[in-house]
Amino acid sequence: MQYLIGFALAMVALYFVIWLVVAGLMWFLLPGLIFAAPMTMGAGVLMAAGSAILTLVGRTGGPRLITPDDVVADKNALPKRRGDTTFDRDWAWPTYFAAQARADLFRVWRADLELLGRGWSWIRGTAADSWPGRIGAVLLFVPLWSGVSLGALAATTAILLVAAFALFAGWVVWALPTGLLRVTDQLIRRQKKASGSCQTCYHVTSLPVFDCPGCGKVHRDIRPGRLGGLWRRCGCGRVLPTSVLRMAGKTRPRCPRCGETLRSGATLVTDVRLPVFGPVSAGKTRLVYTGLLGIRDGVAANGGVLDFVDEDSEQTFDAAVSLISSGGDTVKTPFGELPRAVTARYTAGKRRALLHLFDAAGEFYADRDDNTALEFLDHAQGLVFVIDPFSIPWVRDQLGATSEVVSRAAPASEAPERVYHVTAKRLQDFRVATTKRRLAVAVVKADLLAGLPPAADLGPGNVREWLERAGLDNLVLSAEREFGEVEYFLVSSLAGVPVSDPRSPARPLAWVVAGSGLQLWPDTGPARAEPAEKEPEEAV
């Protein structure tokens, strides 16, 4: 019993001793800690500010520099892309606000945490060495470094908030002209109906690709954005103008699908795509070139200019017109190879446009499987359908299938209805909105048909009615049901027929072009039938 009482008294005495020691230490240390707290927190603030400065200037392992290689590799440099991600991002330096700013802010925060972490690691190491170290850590180092840490974290948070606000203000100042330039570029091109038509793969784009003049690297999206506001710096260091309009004025755009260089002026001016389709030997090629010749003369008569942007188009046009003017027949368009567009450039005052005329071999339009590759049909603002009157059974029955006139006319081998329906089916299969497009129905070879019995009552103003009498009423109904606007023309595909003549081969082409918003001359419509005169009533 005596031992138990003695042990209890000893424990009480030990408790009082420990209490007195702790109380004494607190008596002396607490005022010091209270006095030192503002100083340690202030030291933490200064340390955080110094760390941020040294980090940003690169003296303490600065932030990772976001390079064009990081942009291409998508190494968290920029926000995730939306839409088509088939291709990598362009090899260019990102704007500071798009990527580097976030990297800088993150590195400042991380550098502060690393500095504080090294201090706490030292304290843990000191405390682990000996009991005096533990006592010193608990009584001195932990309180002091806690104050430093608190001040540093508060200062770093404040620095980052102020920096974020300043960056946001700078981003607003940068984003306003950048967004305005991007919207303006898009609106101007939309108002002009400007796009780029590839003459090789027929792809139509409003966003072509450009090669850097310095290194040849491809830039697939030159619009103002995260890779440059008013200007962009390529990975090679070359400064490039942003926006399609500005860049297209410096270098030729290329097709984003196949890489072919587009025509001069592509994506800068109105782009009109005009296919002419019909059976073999219907007279499509002759209509294209005599019509283009008539357009050139008609535009010149109204103060404009029609020329060619590439040597191939000019040579093809000159050869065809020379052949037609000498009384020869145009060379048959070869089947088996896809046609390249004949491209003409229209200029009248400040208005400019590119006219692309497509003349594929008639065999393509005779079979649905053969015309799948004719992608230019999908992007056309309108079409011209060529009807050879000598291929209509009603006409041939009256003239005789073996007559000299029919032989000289070299009639088309396919019936017009079949060619039309095969082509219309192709457009429907590819979901082309034909109800928003124009169709010009051109009855050609009017010069050969004139004076013959089947054409006794045929004139430029009553082509539709004549086609119905000739047995093509179903074709007429189908065309008017499936296309937004349909007009009928009687065409004499001879060189030198003025556009003022209702039989001019230029008129069906010009009418379709007018549907895209480009009026080549004031009167581009078809001739209208004269209203029948009323017979005078007999006097009673």
C-alpha positions in Angstrom: 0.0 0.0 0.0 2.8 2.3 0.9 4.3 1.8 -2.6 1.1 2.6 -4.4 0.8 5.9 -2.4 4.4 6.8 -3.2 4.0 6.1 -6.9 0.9 8.3 -7.0 2.6 11.1 -5.2 5.6 10.8 -7.6 3.3 11.0 -10.7 1.6 14.1 -9.3 4.9 15.7 -8.6 6.1 14.9 -12.2 2.9 16.4 -13.6 3.4 19.6 -11.7 7.0 19.8 -12.9 6.1 19.3 -16.5 3.3 21.8 -16.2 5.7 24.3 -14.7 8.2 23.8 -17.4 5.7 24.1 -20.2 4.1 27.1 -18.5 7.5 28.7 -18.2 8.3 28.1 -21.8 5.0 29.5 -22.9 5.4 32.4 -20.7 8.6 33.3 -22.5 7.9 31.9 -26.0 4.3 33.0 -26.5 5.0 36.7 -26.5 7.9 36.0 -28.8 5.7 34.0 -31.2 3.0 36.7 -31.1 5.7 39.3 -31.9 7.3 37.1 -34.6 4.1 36.1 -36.3 3.7 39.3 -38.4 7.4 39.2 -39.2 7.3 35.6 -40.3 4.2 36.2 -42.4 5.8 39.2 -43.9 8.9 37.2 -44.7 6.6 34.7 -46.4 5.0 37.4 -48.5 8.5 38.6 -49.6 9.6 35.1 -50.2 6.5 34.4 -52.4 7.0 37.6 -54.4 10.7 36.9 -54.9 9.9 33.3 -55.9 7.4 34.5 -58.5 9.8 37.0 -60.0 12.7 34.6 -60.2 10.4 31.9 -61.6 9.0 34.0 -64.4 12.5 35.3 -65.4 13.7 31.7 -65.4 16.3 31.9 -62.6 14.7 29.1 -60.6 13.6 26.7 -63.4 11.1 28.9 -65.1 7.8 27.8 -66.6 7.8 25.4 -69.5 7.8 27.2 -72.8 4.9 26.2 -75.0 6.4 25.7 -78.5 4.9 25.0 -81.9 5.9 21.4 -81.4 3.8 21.3 -78.3 0.9 22.8 -80.2 1.1 20.1 -82.9 1.5 17.3 -80.4 -1.5 18.6 -78.3 0.6 18.4 -75.1 -2.0 20.3 -73.0 -0.9 23.5 -74.7 -4.3 24.5 -75.9 -7.9 23.6 -75.1 -9.2 20.5 -76.7 -10.4 21.0 -80.3 -14.0 20.5 -81.4 -15.2 19.1 -84.7 -12.8 17.6 -87.2 -9.6 16.5 -85.6 -8.3 14.5 -88.5 -5.2 16.8 -88.9 -2.8 18.1 -86.3 -2.9 21.7 -85.3 -0.8 24.1 -87.3 2.9 24.4 -86.5 2.8 28.0 -85.1 3.5 29.8 -81.8 0.3 30.1 -79.7 -0.7 33.5 -78.4 0.3 34.2 -74.8 -3.3 34.2 -73.5 -4.1 30.8 -75.1 -1.4 28.7 -73.5 1.7 30.3 -72.0 -0.3 32.4 -69.5 -1.7 29.3 -67.8 1.7 27.6 -67.8 3.2 30.7 -66.1 0.6 30.9 -63.4 0.8 27.2 -62.7 4.5 27.4 -62.4 4.4 30.3 -60.0 2.1 28.4 -57.7 4.1 25.2 -58.0 7.4 27.0 -57.3 6.0 28.5 -54.0 4.8 25.0 -52.9 8.2 23.5 -53.7 10.0 26.2 -51.7 7.7 25.7 -48.7 8.0 22.0 -49.1 11.7 22.1 -48.8 11.4 24.0 -45.6 9.1 21.5 -44.1 11.3 18.7 -45.2 14.3 20.2 -43.4 12.2 20.6 -40.2 11.2 16.9 -40.4 14.8 15.9 -40.9 16.0 18.0 -38.0 13.2 16.6 -35.7 14.2 13.1 -36.6 17.8 13.5 -35.6 17.5 13.9 -31.8 15.3 14.8 -28.9 16.7 18.3 -28.8 15.9 18.6 -32.5 12.3 17.5 -31.9 11.9 20.0 -29.0 13.4 22.8 -31.2 11.2 21.9 -34.1 8.0 21.8 -32.0 8.8 25.0 -30.0 10.6 27.1 -32.6 10.8 25.9 -36.2 7.2 24.7 -36.7 5.6 28.0 -35.4 8.0 30.2 -37.4 7.7 28.2 -40.6 4.0 28.0 -40.2 3.9 31.8 -40.2 6.1 31.9 -43.3 4.0 29.3 -45.1 0.8 31.1 -44.2 2.2 34.4 -45.5 3.6 32.9 -48.6 0.4 31.0 -49.5 -1.7 34.1 -49.0 0.7 36.3 -51.0 0.9 33.7 -53.9 -2.9 33.5 -54.0 -3.1 37.3 -54.1 -0.5 37.5 -56.8 -2.2 34.8 -58.9 -5.6 36.6 -58.5 -4.2 39.9 -59.5 -2.3 38.3 -62.4 -5.4 36.5 -63.5 -7.4 39.7 -63.5 -4.7 41.5 -65.5 -4.5 38.6 -67.9 -8.3 38.7 -68.3 -8.2 42.4 -69.0 -5.4 41.9 -71.5 -7.3 39.0 -73.1 -10.3 41.2 -73.6 -8.2 43.9 -75.3 -6.7 41.1 -77.5 -9.9 39.2 -78.2 -12.0 42.2 -79.4 -9.9 43.0 -82.5 -9.2 39.3 -83.0 -12.9 38.4 -82.9 -13.8 41.4 -85.0 -11.3 40.5 -87.7 -12.5 36.9 -87.7 -16.1 37.8 -88.1 -15.4 40.5 -90.7 -13.4 38.0 -92.8 -16.2 35.5 -92.7 -19.0 38.1 -93.4 -17.1 39.6 -96.3 -16.5 36.2 -97.9 -20.1 35.2 -97.3 -21.4 38.4 -98.8 -19.2 37.9 -101.8 -20.1 34.2 -102.0 -16.4 33.5 -102.1 -15.1 30.0 -101.9 -12.4 27.8 -103.4 -13.2 25.2 -106.0 -10.6 22.5 -106.6 -10.3 21.7 -110.3 -8.8 18.3 -109.5 -11.0 16.7 -106.8 -14.0 19.1 -107.1 -13.9 19.9 -103.3 -15.4 23.3 -102.4 -14.1 25.0 -99.3 -14.4 28.3 -97.5 -11.3 27.4 -95.5 -8.4 26.6 -97.8 -4.9 25.7 -96.6 -1.8 27.8 -97.1 1.9 27.1 -97.2 4.3 29.2 -95.1 6.4 31.2 -97.6 9.4 30.7 -95.2 9.4 26.9 -94.6 6.6 25.4 -96.6 4.7 24.1 -93.6 1.0 23.7 -94.1 -1.3 26.0 -92.2 -4.8 24.5 -92.3 -6.7 27.2 -90.3 -5.3 30.6 -90.8 -8.2 32.4 -89.2 -7.6 34.7 -86.2 -7.6 32.7 -83.0 -5.4 30.9 -80.4 -2.5 30.8 -82.8 -2.5 34.4 -83.6 -4.8 37.5 -83.5 -3.9 40.0 -86.2 -0.7 38.1 -87.1 0.6 34.6 -86.7 4.2 33.4 -86.2 5.0 30.2 -87.9 7.3 27.7 -86.1 10.1 28.8 -88.5 9.7 32.4 -87.3 8.0 33.8 -90.4 5.1 36.2 -89.5 1.9 35.5 -91.5 -1.2 37.5 -91.8 -4.3 35.9 -90.2 -7.7 35.7 -92.0 -8.3 34.0 -95.3 -8.7 37.3 -97.2 -5.4 38.7 -96.1 -3.4 35.4 -96.5 -5.0 34.7 -99.9 -3.7 38.1 -101.0 -0.1 37.0 -100.2 0.0 33.4 -101.4 -2.1 31.0 -103.5 -4.4 28.8 -101.4 -4.5 25.1 -101.7 -7.3 22.5 -101.5 -7.5 21.0 -98.0 -8.5 17.6 -99.4 -6.0 16.9 -102.1 -3.4 19.7 -101.7 -3.9 21.0 -105.3 -3.2 24.8 -105.8 -6.4 26.6 -106.3 -7.1 29.1 -109.1 -5.9 32.6 -108.7 -8.5 34.6 -106.8 -10.1 31.6 -105.1 -11.7 32.4 -101.7 -11.3 36.1 -102.5 -14.1 36.6 -105.1 -17.5 35.1 -106.0 -17.2 31.5 -107.1 -19.8 30.2 -109.6 -19.8 26.5 -110.6 -21.8 25.6 -113.7 -22.1 22.1 -115.1 -23.5 21.5 -118.5 -25.0 18.0 -118.8 -26.7 15.9 -121.5 -26.3 12.8 -123.7 -23.4 12.0 -126.0 -23.4 14.1 -129.1 -26.1 16.4 -127.7 -23.9 19.5 -128.3 -22.7 20.2 -124.7 -19.2 21.1 -125.6 -20.2 23.4 -128.4 -22.7 25.1 -126.1 -20.0 25.6 -123.4 -17.5 27.4 -125.7 -19.9 29.3 -127.9 -21.7 30.3 -124.8 -18.5 31.4 -123.1 -17.6 33.4 -126.2 -20.9 35.1 -126.1 -20.5 35.9 -122.4 -17.1 37.4 -123.1 -18.6 39.7 -125.8 -21.7 40.5 -123.7 -19.6 41.4 -120.7 -17.3 43.6 -122.8 -20.3 45.4 -124.3 -21.4 46.3 -120.7 -18.0 47.6 -119.6 -16.6 44.5 -118.1 -13.8 42.0 -118.9 -13.9 38.2 -119.1 -10.5 36.6 -119.2 -8.8 33.4 -118.0 -6.8 32.7 -114.8 -4.8 29.7 -116.1 -3.1 28.8 -119.3 -5.0 25.4 -119.7 -8.4 27.1 -119.7 -7.3 29.8 -122.1 -5.7 27.3 -124.6 -8.7 25.0 -124.4 -11.1 27.9 -125.1 -9.0 29.3 -127.9 -8.7 26.0 -129.6 -12.4 25.2 -129.4 -13.5 28.7 -130.6 -11.0 28.5 -133.5 -12.5 25.2 -134.5 -16.1 26.4 -134.3 -15.3 29.6 -136.2 -13.8 27.7 -139.0 -17.0 25.6 -139.4 -15.6 22.4 -137.8 -17.1 20.3 -135.0 -15.7 20.3 -131.5 -13.7 17.3 -130.4 -15.8 14.8 -128.4 -15.1 15.0 -124.7 -13.2 11.7 -123.8 -15.0 9.3 -121.6 -13.1 7.7 -118.7 -11.4 10.8 -117.4 -13.0 13.4 -115.1 -13.2 16.9 -116.6 -11.2 19.8 -115.4 -13.2 23.0 -115.2 -12.7 25.8 -117.7 -12.3 28.8 -115.5 -12.9 32.3 -116.6 -12.5 35.5 -114.5 -15.2 38.2 -114.6 -14.3 41.8 -113.7 -16.6 44.7 -113.8 -15.6 47.7 -111.7 -15.1 46.4 -108.2 -17.1 43.2 -108.8 -15.0 40.1 -109.6 -15.9 36.5 -109.9 -14.6 33.1 -111.1 -16.8 31.1 -113.5 -16.1 27.3 -113.6 -17.7 25.5 -116.5 -17.8 21.7 -116.3 -18.2 19.6 -119.4 -18.1 15.9 -118.7 -18.5 13.2 -121.4 -22.1 12.3 -122.1 -21.4 8.7 -121.1 -21.2 9.7 -117.5 -24.9 10.8 -117.6 -26.2 7.6 -119.2 -25.6 5.3 -116.2 -26.1 6.0 -112.5 -23.0 4.1 -111.5 -20.8 6.1 -113.9 -21.8 9.6 -112.5 -21.0 8.9 -108.9 -17.6 10.6 -109.2 -19.0 13.8 -110.7 -18.8 15.7 -107.4 -19.0 19.0 -109.1 -22.7 18.4 -109.6 -23.2 18.6 -105.8 -21.6 22.0 -105.5 -23.2 23.7 -108.5 -25.4 26.7 -108.0 -27.3 25.7 -111.1 -27.2 23.4 -114.1 -27.7 23.6 -117.8 -29.5 20.5 -119.4 -28.8 20.2 -123.1 -31.6 18.6 -125.3 -30.8 17.6 -128.8 -34.1 18.0 -130.7 -33.0 15.4 -133.3 -32.9 12.7 -130.6 -36.6 13.2 -129.8 -38.6 10.4 -131.5 -41.4 12.8 -132.4 -39.0 14.9 -134.4 -37.3 12.0 -136.1 -40.6 10.4 -137.0 -41.5 13.5 -138.9 -38.2 13.9 -140.6 -37.4 10.3 -141.1 -34.6 8.6 -139.1 -32.4 8.2 -142.2 -33.0 11.7 -143.6 -30.0 13.8 -144.6 -31.0 16.5 -142.1 -30.9 14.0 -139.2 -27.6 12.5 -140.4 -26.1 16.0 -140.6 -27.3 16.8 -137.1 -25.5 13.8 -135.6 -28.3 13.3 -133.0 -27.6 12.3 -129.4 -27.5 8.6 -128.7 -29.6 8.7 -125.5 -33.1 9.9 -124.9 -33.3 13.2 -123.0 -35.6 11.7 -120.3 -33.2 9.0 -119.4 -30.2 11.3 -119.1 -32.2 13.8 -117.0 -33.6 11.2 -114.6 -30.2 9.5 -114.1 -28.7 12.8 -113.2 -31.5 13.9 -111.0 -31.3 10.5 -109.2 -27.6 11.1 -108.5 -28.4 14.5 -107.0 -31.1 13.1 -104.8 -28.8 10.2 -103.7 -26.3 12.8 -102.5 -28.9 14.9 -100.8 -28.4 17.9 -103.0 -31.1 20.6 -102.4 -32.2 20.9 -106.0 -35.2 22.9 -105.0 -32.8 25.7 -104.2 -31.1 25.6 -107.6 -31.8 26.8 -111.1 -32.1 24.5 -114.1 -31.7 25.9 -117.7 -33.2 23.6 -120.3 -31.4 24.4 -123.6 -32.8 23.0 -126.9 -29.8 23.2 -129.1 -29.1 23.0 -132.8 -31.8 25.6 -133.5 -29.9 26.6 -136.7 -30.3 23.1 -138.1 -33.9 22.8 -136.9 -35.1 26.1 -138.3 -37.5 25.8 -141.2 -38.2 22.1 -140.7 -41.8 20.9 -140.2 -41.4 19.8 -136.5 -40.2 23.4 -135.7 -42.9 25.2 -137.6 -44.3 26.7 -134.4 -41.1 26.6 -132.3 -39.7 29.9 -131.1 -37.5 31.2 -128.2 -40.7 32.1 -126.3 -42.6 28.8 -126.4 -39.9 26.2 -125.9 -41.7 24.6 -122.9 -44.9 24.2 -124.8 -43.0 22.7 -127.8 -41.3 20.1 -125.6 -44.7 19.1 -124.2 -46.1 18.6 -127.8 -42.9 16.7 -128.6 -43.7 14.1 -125.9 -41.4 15.4 -123.2 -44.2 16.5 -120.9 -43.1 14.1 -118.1 -39.6 15.6 -118.3 -40.9 19.1 -118.0 -43.1 18.2 -115.0 -40.3 16.4 -113.3 -37.8 19.3 -113.8 -40.3 21.9 -112.5 -41.1 19.7 -109.5 -37.5 18.9 -108.6 -35.7 22.3 -109.2 -36.4 25.6 -107.7 -36.5 27.5 -111.0 -36.6 26.1 -114.5 -36.4 28.2 -117.7 -36.3 27.0 -121.3 -34.1 28.3 -124.1 -33.8 27.8 -127.8 -30.1 27.9 -128.7 -28.1 28.3 -131.9 -24.6 27.2 -130.9 -22.8 29.3 -133.5 -19.9 31.6 -133.0 -20.8 35.3 -133.0 -24.5 35.1 -132.0 -24.9 38.3 -129.9 -26.4 38.0 -126.4 -29.2 40.3 -127.5 -30.4 37.5 -129.8 -32.8 35.2 -127.9 -31.1 32.2 -129.5 -27.7 33.2 -128.1 -25.8 30.2 -126.4 -24.7 32.6 -123.7 -28.3 33.2 -122.4 -28.8 29.9 -120.6 -25.4 30.2 -119.0 -25.9 33.8 -118.0 -29.4 33.0 -116.5 -28.0 30.3 -114.3 -25.1 32.5 -113.2 -27.6 35.2 -112.3 -29.2 32.8 -109.8 -26.0 32.9 -107.8 -26.2 36.7 -107.5 -23.9 37.6 -110.4 -25.7 39.6 -113.1 -23.4 39.6 -116.1 -25.6 42.1 -118.0 -29.1 43.6 -117.4 -31.2 41.2 -119.3 -30.2 37.6 -118.8 -33.6 35.9 -118.8 -35.1 33.8 -121.6 -37.4 35.2 -124.3 -41.1 35.3 -123.5 -43.9 34.3 -125.7 -45.9 37.2 -127.2 -49.4 37.3 -125.7 -52.0 36.4 -128.2 -53.9 39.4 -129.6 -57.6 39.5 -128.8 -59.9 39.5 -131.8 -62.1 42.5 -131.9 -65.7 41.9 -130.8 -68.3 42.2 -133.5 -70.6 45.2 -133.1 -74.2 44.2 -132.4 
